[in-house]
Amino acid sequence: HIMALPRGATVVDFAYAVHSNVGDHVTTAQINGETVPLRTELKNGDRVEIITAPHAHPNPAWLTYVKTGKARSEIRHFLKTMQSEESMALGERLLGQALRALNTRIADVAEERWERLLRDSSAKSRQDVLSDIGLGKRLAAIVARRLLSLSEQHAAETRPGAIQIKGSEGMAV
């Protein structure tokens, strides 16, 4: 298929022009049978082959060299979604740890307590609270105390143990 792209478009622009899923999972490319970096600019008449992998995902550095709006917006959307998911997972682990220090589990917290916490705070959903904890906007220990309706005097001051964070590419970390 012949595809029209703006002058200076890169392999990543081409991958997103094919399909957003292809762009999200591109790992390398071949232009005219030669393996090239993803930042390589395309020329008129190039034959491009995109190689994808299911575990691959967009890199924030791609934003520095993509030319098309579609590629730029898809990369930003993926990164924002990834950050949200990672911060929610981290927030859930931190809250779980803070609740364990108070001898309970997240699953044991009644729905009415979550609703009261949401009503008293500016959060719209449980996911917002967990995301805020993961991003460091809220302290897990304070949220845990509010969920359990403990006052500052009754809450034992505890220091939760370490949380193991695997990998170095987490956005929320």
Long-range contacts (C-beta under 8 A, 24 or more apart in sequence): 5-42, 5-67, 5-68, 6-67, 6-68, 7-67, 8-41, 8-67, 9-41, 9-42, 9-67, 9-68, 10-38, 10-39, 10-40, 10-41, 10-42, 10-65, 10-66, 10-67, 11-36, 11-37, 11-38, 11-39, 11-40, 11-42, 11-48, 11-50, 12-38, 12-39, 12-62, 12-65, 12-66, 12-71, 13-42, 13-66, 13-67, 13-68, 13-70, 13-71, 14-42, 14-48, 14-50, 15-50, 15-71, 16-66, 16-68, 16-70, 16-71, 16-74, 16-75, 17-68, 17-70, 17-71, 18-50, 20-70, 20-74, 22-50, 22-52, 23-58, 23-71, 23-74, 23-75, 24-56, 24-57, 24-58, 24-74, 24-78, 25-52, 25-53, 25-54, 25-56, 25-57, 26-50, 26-51, 26-52, 26-56, 27-51, 27-52, 27-53, 27-56, 38-62, 39-65, 57-82, 79-171, 82-171, 83-171, 83-172, 84-131, 86-134, 86-170, 86-171, 86-172, 86-173, 87-130, 87-131, 87-134, 87-135, 87-171, 87-172, 88-127, 88-130, 88-131, 88-134, 89-134, 89-172, 90-133, 90-134, 90-163, 90-165, 90-170, 90-172, 90-173, 91-129, 91-130, 91-131, 91-132, 91-133, 91-134, 91-135, 91-140, 92-130, 92-133, 92-134, 93-163, 94-133, 94-134, 94-140, 94-163, 95-130, 95-133, 95-140, 95-143, 95-144, 97-140, 97-160, 97-161, 97-163, 98-140, 98-141, 98-143, 98-144, 98-160, 99-144, 99-147, 99-148, 100-160, 101-141, 101-144, 101-158, 101-160, 102-144, 102-145, 102-148, 102-150, 102-155, 102-156, 102-158, 104-148, 109-147, 109-148, 113-147, 113-148, 113-149, 114-147, 117-143, 117-146, 117-147, 120-146, 134-172, 135-172
